[in-house]
Amino acid sequence: MTAPPSPATVQVVFTPSGKRGQIQAGKSVLEAAQQLGVDLDTVCGGRGLCDRCQIDQSIGEFAKFKIHSTADHLSPPSAAERQFFPADSPPTRRLGCQAKLRGDAVIDVPPESQAHRQVVRKRADVHQITVNPAVRLYYAEVPQPNMHEPSGDLQRLLDALEFEWGLSGLRCDFHLLPALQQTLRAGDWKVTAAVHLDSRIIALWPGLRTAAYGAAVDIGSTTIAAHLCNLATGEALASDGRMNPQIRFGEDLMSRVSYAMMNPGGDTDMTAAVREAVRGLIESVAAAAGVDPAEVLDITVVGNPVMHHLLLGLNPVELGGAPFALATDQATAARAGDLQLSANRGARVYALPCIAGHVGADAAAVTLSEAPHQRDEITLVVDVGTNAEIVLGNRKRMLAASSPTGPAFEGAQISGGQRAAPGAIERVRIDRDTLEPRFRIIGFDAWSDEPGFAGAGGVTGICGSGIIEVIAEMFLAGIIRPDGIIDGGMAAKSSRVQPDGKTWRYALYQRGPGAGEGVAVHITQNDVRAIQLAKAALYAGARLLMDKLGIDQPDRIRLAGAFGAHIDVKYAMVLGMLPDCPLEHVTSAGNAAGAGAIIALLDKTARLEVEDLVGRIHKVETAVEAKFQDHFVEALAIPHKTAAYANLRRQVDIPEAAAGGESPGGKQRRQRRRVAR
């Protein structure tokens, strides 16, 4: 009895793409995918040398597709497959380049095998990221030279890449030429090329190489963070951060610009410092992931305009005064070697575009990550720092501004202030009746009134989130009046309210019997004023954008940056840092600038998106807007002089004084004056 003849064609359905079609029998699943336009990854070009084209065959009767898919509809596992897959692997897991089609089949392409796969970042409410990097690896087998075809080795390499991968018009970095012939021969004419934007070879290795890496760097005025990612899978492998060494030249941005103005060559010194820090961070994350820095092929960079300019070696002096002119507001491409960064010699650096003179590439990255331009709801995105960057809008219109909030939110200019570090007070609650505080410090879970707190290692000061909470709590407890004055009349209620020259202070932490170790922390009138000035500037900038957009309140608010990740949004709203909005719609965006840098690293189309987006954002310059000063003055009050904050009042018991009433201390003073008369 003879076997039935094999079919000339077979029906193949790919899931989850849903693509299907008639394929010639005997073709591999990879060839079928390429013919039908299915996204199936490969580095080796279907030679069975890598494992990137893994697929799963679905077994059974599929009435929806009118297909009966059985194991014998694919060829038996090859030697290459037996090498890649352990004995206990599911029999349906195959290499697409090795499995030949013998009958109708339903093929599932798992996410890890999709060339343009998607990964979900840590924040649950943020979109997926398509892994489609600017640098990709291509394996090629190059014909050896012979007397009949006198073309050079480079031309044969270019021809092989065009023939095998369709990469036409390729060019090659000059630095590869001296070692090109040695590389080809060391790999027995089999090489892997790293190609940037499918147009230029930037690195070359003998034999097969399947892993490529990239780094995303967020340069803040206070801290610098770097993230190492696998460009093939999108996996974040390691992250690290360190203090920006430019702090020795100035605490905030304008002081650093002033340093460049007043010291010839000062900008060069700051450029060298930040490049050294970034270089060290890339080496650090590479070491943590067990990767040679020479394997880092692509780097994306974000930062505020001053940091952006200094990294690129651009003098920031023009950013120190009106009209705050940028040297460039375009996305900038460079070689890693030009910036003295630790990476492959041919590695590329992509600096995201700045929006305007004081709204930088970090704000562009935040906007890319949060994607307010893709929403119908109007979103207010605030990146809180020494210079707050504010973006407001939706898919119809986008606005941006900056506000000079200063360093108070980071603990600077505060009597007991410090940066967020172990020992810093970060959470505060004040009893409304006794005015006694309880607090928590970084690095220790217990509150100050709980057993064992004395062994926490001591209080070292108060950081930004702590100063916001204590001032908001002092206001809610009646210690601070709506105009920001510490009410000395409350001294009659608690010894925590103490004279401080001509003003008053609140003793948050005092060393004494049973108090543990550490320094004393007092909240002075100057501390309150510093926060008032900072929060008023932040609110005024947001309010100005709301005026331009013609709205009374945003639909949602996102707080970006490390500060936004640690602040309690209720207390930020109590102080009036932000315009009124339902508290459940005010959330932290985490390190959105870093997330935007990672998106641009992993998806080259996101670079086009952010460049187009920046061109559509309208910049509002607060320095020349007359209304900014009006909004600023009214926002000095806590939470605000005229804004109703109806959403906040529905959830928080605001003291009557905020609605035009009188604080308890004020009432006591008025009664004492009446008795004296």
N, C-alpha and C positions, 0 to 999 in steps of 0.2 A: 504494500500500500504506500503510495507516494504522498509526501507532505504537501499541503496546499501551497501554492506559489506565494512568495512574499509580496505584499502590496507595493505598488510603485510609489505611492504617496501615503502618508499617515496624517491623521488629524491631531494637532497639538493645541492644548489650552494651557496658558500660563496664568497662574494666580499669584498674587492678588491683582495683577494688572488687568486680567480679563482678556488679554490679547490672545487671538487664536488664528489658526490658518492651516492650509494644506502644505506639508513639508515633504520633500523627497526622502523616501526611506533610506536609512543608512547615514544620514547626516547626524551630527552630534547635537545634543540639546543646546549647547552654546551657539552653534551655527544657526539653529532654529530661532533662538532668541535674537540673534543679530539680524536675521532675515525679517523677523516680525517687529523689530524695534523694541524688544523687551530689555529692561535695564539689568543686565547680568555682568558682573565685574570680572575682570581678568587682568593679570599683569604679564603673564608669560605668553599670551596670545593663543592659548588653547593647546599648549604642548604638554600639559600634565605636570608642570614643574612647580606651580603654586597651588594653593587651595582656595583661591578667591572666588571660583565659580561654583561653589557648592549649591546643590539644589535638592529638593525632596520630591520624590514621585508619590503622588496620591494614588492609592490602590482602591479599586472598587468600581461600582456602576454609578455613573453620573448622568442622571436623567436630564438635568438642566442643560448639559452640553451634548447629550446623546453620544456619550463616550463610555466604553468599558476599558479601564486602565488597569493592566496587570503587570506584575514584575517582569514577565518575559517580553514585554513590549519595549524594554530597554536591554541593550547588550549586557553580558555579565561584567562584573567589576574587573577593571584592568589591574595590571601590576602597580601602576601609579596610584590607583585608588586604594589598593590594599596597603600601600606604604603610608598613605596619609591618614586613613581611618583605622582606629583600633578595632580589635575583634568584636568588642561589645557595641559598636556603633549600630544604629538602626539600619537595616538593609536598604531602606528607601533613600538614605542619604548618599548622594553620588556627586561626582565631579561632572559639571555640565559639559566639559570638553572631552570627557572620556566616554560618557554614556551615549551610545548610538541608538537612534530611534528605529524600532522594528515593528511598531504598531501604534495605535492611538494611545495617547498619554495625556494625563493631567499633571502638570509640573508646577510645584510651588517654589518661588524664589524667595528665600528668607531675607529679612532685612539686612543681615550682615553680608549678603552676597550682592546686594544692589549697588551698582556703581555710583548712583546718586541717592544713597540711602539717607534716611532722616534719623536724627537723634533728638531726644527731648532733654532740654536743659533742666537743672534741678528745680526751678520754680514751676509749680504745677500749672499756673495760669498763663504761661508764656508759650508762644508758638514753637513748632518743631523747627529744627535747623536741617536744611539739606546739605549733605556732605558732597560738595562739588568743588574741591580745592583748586587753587590757581596753579599748583605744582602737582604733576602726576608722574608716575613711573611707567616706563614702557620698556619691555624686554624685546630684544631683536637679535637675530642671527645674521651676521654680516658676511656677505660673500668674500672669500679670500682673494687677494690680488692675483692676477695672472698676466702673462705676456700679451694676451689678446685684448684685454680690457685695461688700458693704462690709467683709469681714473684713480684719484687719490683715496686714501683711507677714509677721510671725512666725507667725501661724496658718496662712497659706498654705504657709510653709516646712514647718511641722510636718505639715500635711496631705499635702504632696508626699512627705515621707519615709515617712509611714505608707502611702500608696498604693503607692509604688514599692518599698519595702523591708520593709513590715510592721512598722515601728517605731512602736508605739502608746504613748501615755502619755509621750511625750518632753517634757522640760523644757529650757530654754536658760539658760546662765549669763548673769547680769545684765550682765557687762562687754561682752557682744557686742551688746547692744541699741542703744547709741548709734551704732554703725557698720553696723547690720543693713541699713537701706535702701540705704545707699551701696554695700555689698557686693553686694546683689542686683542693683542697676542696673549696677554695674561689670562684672558677669559676664553681662549681658543675661539675667538671671533664671535663669542656670545657675550652681550653686554646689556646693562640696564641703564637707560637714560632718564634723568629727571628733566622734564620739559615744563617750562613756565608759560602759562597761557597758550599752550599748544603752538608756540611760535619760536621758542628759543631753548636750546639745550643748555642747562646751567650746571649739571653734574653728571658724571659718568663713572660706572663701576664695572669691573669684569664680572661676568656671570649674572645670575639672577639675584635681584634684591626686591623684597616685597614691602618693606616698611619705609615710610617717609614721615618726617616730623616737622611741626611748626610751632611757633611761640606767639602768644598774644600778650602784649604788654600794655598796662595801664599806668601812665606816669602822672601821679598826683603831686600837688605841691608839698604834701606832707609824707605820703608813702608811695612806693612803687610796687606794683604787683605783676607777676608773670605767670603764665599758664602754658604748660607744654601739652600739645595734642598730637595724636596720631592722625595724620592727614588722610589715611585710607579709611579708617573706621569712625573718626570723629571723637574717639575716646579721649577724655582729659586724663592725662597720665600723672601730672604733678603740678603743684602750685606753690608759690613762695612769694614773700613780700619783705620789704625792708624800708627803713626810713630813707627819705630822699636826702642825700648828702648836701644838697644845695641849701639846706636849712642854715648851714653855717654862714651863708651869704645874706640871709634874710629870712625872717619868719614867714612872711606872706609874699604874694606875687609882686606887689608894687615895691616892696623893699628890695626885691631881687632886681627888678627893672632899674630902680634907683642905683643899685650897686653897679650895674652895667653902665649907667650914665656917668657916674662919678669916678669910676676906676677904669682907665684904659686897659683893654684886654679882659675886663671882668666877665664879659659874656663868654669868652673863650674858656675861662676857668670854670664857669658853671656848666658849659657844654661838656668839658672833660669829666666833670664830676658825675653828671647824670649818665653819660655813656659808660663810665666805669661801673656804675651801679647796675645798669641794665645788663651789661656784659656779665657781671657777677651773678645776677639773677638767672640768666639763661644757663649759665654753667651749673647753677644750683639745681634748677628743675631738671636739667638733663641728667645730672648725677643721681638725683632721687629716683628717676625712672630707669636708670641703667642704660642711658643713651649717650653716645659720643656727641658732643656739640657739633661736630662736623657733619652729623646727620640731620641737623636742623636746616631746612631748605627754604622756609618762608616765615616771615615775621610781620605781624600787624601791630601798629602802635596807635594809641590814643592818648590824649592829654589836653589840658587847657591850652589856650594860645601861647602863653609864655613857655610852658613846658614843651609844647610842640616845637616852637621855634628853637629853643635851646638844644634839644636833641638833634635837630636837623642842622645845627650850626648857623642858625639865622639870628641876627642881633634883634633882641626884643625891645629896643629903646623906643621905637615908634608906638608901641603898645602902651607907653607910659603917659600919653596925653592925647587929647582930641586931635584928629578924628579916630584915634586908635587903629591905625592902618596896619593890616596884616601884610607880611612879605608875600604870602600866597594864601588864598582860601581854597586852593585846589587840592585834591588828593595828590600825594607826593610819593613817587617810587624811587627807590635807591637800592644800592647793593649793601649788604651787611658789612662788608669790608670798608666801605666808604664811611661808615659810622663807627668803626672799630668795635663791632659786636662779635661775640663768639658764636660762630655758625659756620656752615659750609662756605667755602670761598665764593661760590656762585649764588649763595642765598639772597633772596630778594626781601626788601623791607617795604611795606605799604603803610603809609601814614594816612589815616582817614582825614577828610577835609574838615577845616574849621568852618563854623557857621558865620562868625563875625569877630570883631576885635576882642571881645571878652566872653564870647560863647564859642567854645573850642571843639576840637575833635572828640573830646570826651562826651560833650553834650550830643554830638552827632551820633556817637556810638550808643548812648542811652536811648536816643530816639529810635535808632535801628532796632535795638533790643525790645523796647516796649511797644513799638509799632502803633502809636496813636494815630498815625496817618492812614491806618487800615481799619479804623473804627468809625462807627456813627456817633458814639458817645464822645463828648468833649472831655479830654483828659488833660490834667495839669501834671506835668512831670517836673520835679524839683530835685536837683542835685545839690545838696547842701555842703558847702565848704567855705573857705575864706572868701570866695567869690561865688555866690549862688548862681547857678545857671538854670533858667526856667524856660520850659517849652509848653505851649498850650495849643490845643486844637484837635481836629479830627480829619477825616478824609477830605473834607472840603477846603479847609484852610489851616495853616500852621503858622504860629508866631513864636518868637524867642526873644529873651532878654537876659541880662545879668544884673545882679544887685550886689553892692559892696557890703556884704554882711560882716566881714572881718573874721578874726579867729576866735571870737568868744564862744561859739558853739563847739569848738574843739578844746575848750578849757583854758585857752590863752586869755590874757587880760582879766582873769578871775583870780581873786586873792588866794584861794586855795586850789586853783585850777591846775590840771595836768592832763596829759594825753591818756587815752584809755590804756591802762596797764594794770597788772595785779596790784591790789591795794587801793585803787581809785574807787570812790563811792560812785555807783552807777544807778542805784534805785533808792528812792526816798518816799516815805509816807509820814505824815504828821497828824497826830491825834487832834481832832477839832476842839475837844474840850480842854485837854491839858497842854496842848502845843508841844508834847514830847515827840521826838522823831524816832523813827526806826529806819534803818538803811541796810543796804547790801553792797558789798565791795566785789570788784572783779577778782575772780580766782577763788571765790569761796561762796558756797551755796546758802549758808545760814544767814538769817537776818540778825541785826545787831542786838535784838532783844531775845535771841534764842540761845540755848546752852551751847557752849563751845566756841562762841564767836570770838572770845578773847584770844583764842589760840589761832586765829586766822592769819596772823603774821603782821597785823598792824595796818592802820589807815594811812595812806600816803598822800591823799588829796581828793579832789572831785573832778570827774571828767565831764564831757559835754552832755551826755544823757542825764547824768546826775544833777548838773546845775539847772537843766530845764525842769526836771521833776521837782527839785526842792523849791524853786521859785514859783512854779505852778501850785504846789502844795501850800506854800506860804500864802499865796493869794486866796486859795480856797479856804484856808483856815483863818483868814482875816488879818494876818500879820502884815501883808502888803495891800495897800489901797489900789484902786483901779489906776491911779496916776503913777503907780510904781514906787510910792514913798513907803518905806518901812514904818509902820505905825508904832511910835514909841508908847502910846497909851496901852498897848498890849503887854508892856512890862509888868503891869499890875496883875496880869493873869499868869505870867510865867517868867522865871528868871532867864529863860532862853533868849528873851528879847533884851538886849544889853545896850547901854550907851556906847557910842563910838565917835568921840569928838562931838561935832555938832549934829551928827546923824545917829542912826541906830543900826544894829546888826543882829543876826540870828545865829546862835551857837548851835550848829548842827552836830559837831562832835568835839568834846572836850576831854583831854586826858585827865584822869583822876582815879580814885580808888575803884577798882573793878572795871575800868574803862578799857583796859588792854593797852597795847602799844600804839605808836603812831603819832601823827601831828594833829594839832587842833585845826578844825575846819569851821570857819565862820562865813556867813553870807552877808556881805556888806552892802551898803547903799550903792557903792560904785559897781559892785557885781551886778546888781539888779539893773542899773542903768546900762551897763555894757550889753546885757541880754536884750533890754528894751530896744536899744539902737539896732542891734542885729536883726531882731525879729521884725521890727518895723520896716527895715530895708527889704527883707524877704517878702513880707506881705505886700508892700507897695509895688514891688516889681510884678508880682502875680496879679494884683488888682489892676495895674496899668494894662497888662495883656488882656484881662477880662473886659476892660473898657473898649479896647480896640476890637475885640470879638463881639461885643454887644451882649454879654451875658452877666448874670448876677452871681452865679456860682458854677463851678465845673461839675460834671457828672461823676467824676472819679479823680482821685489824687494818688500819685505814685511818688514815694520818697526814695531817691536813689543814693548810692554811695554807702560807705561804712557807717556814716552817721545815721542815715535813714534806716539802716538795718537794725540799729540798736535803740532808736528813740521810741518812746511810747507815744503813739499818735494822739491819744487823748490829751496828754499834757502839752503837746505841741499846739493843739487846737485851743486849749484853755489859755495859753499865753497869747494866742492870736498870731502865731507864726504863719499860719495858712488861712486862706479864705474858708468860710463855712462850707461844710459838706457832710453828708451822713458819715458817721465814724466808720461804719462797716465798709464804706467805699474809699477809705483812706488806708493805703497799705504800703508796705515796704517793697521796693524793687530790688533790694540787695545790691550787689555790685553790678549794676546794669551797664556801666561803661566797660567793665571787663568782659561782660557777656557779649556786648556789641563787638568788641575786638575779636572775640572767639568766633562769632558769626561770620565776620569778614574774613577771618583766617580759613574757615572751613568751607565757605561758599563764595566763590568768585562772583556770582551774580549779585550777591548782597553788596558788593563794592559798587556796582553800577546803581543799585537801589539807593544807597546812602548818598552817592554823588548827586543823583537826581533829586533826592529828598532835600539835601542841603540847599540846592538851587531854588527850591520852592518855598523854603521857610523865610518868612518876612521878619527881619531883625528890627526890634524896637530899642532905640538907644535911650536908656533911662536918664542919662546925664543931660539930655537936651529936652526932655519932656517936662513941661511946667507942672503937670498934674502929679508927677512922681512925688514932689515935695509935699503937696497937699495930702496925698495918701500916706506918706511917711509920717507926717505930724499926727494925723488921726490914729495911725496904727501904734503910736507910742503907748497908748492906754492899754490896759489889760482887761479883757482880750482886745477890745477896740473901742474907740470913742463913740462911734455911731453905728457900726455894723451890728445887726441884731443877733447873729449867731443862733438862729432858731433851732437848727439841727443839734448843735452842741447842748443847748439848754434842755432839750428833751431827754438827754442822757446824763447830764452832769448838773449837780446842784450848784449853780453859780451864786456867789454872795450877792445879796440885795444891792450892795454898794455899786456893783457893776451895772445895775439898772437905774442908777440915779439915787440909790439909798445912801446910807451912811455906815461906815465901819464901826464895830463896837468901840474901838479905841477913840475914834472921833467923837462918838456920843459921850464917852466918859470925860474927854477934855472939855466938851461944850458944857456939860453939867458942872465941872469944877469951876469954869469961868463964871457961870451963873451964880454959884455959891459965893465966890469971891466978891462979886458985885454986891 
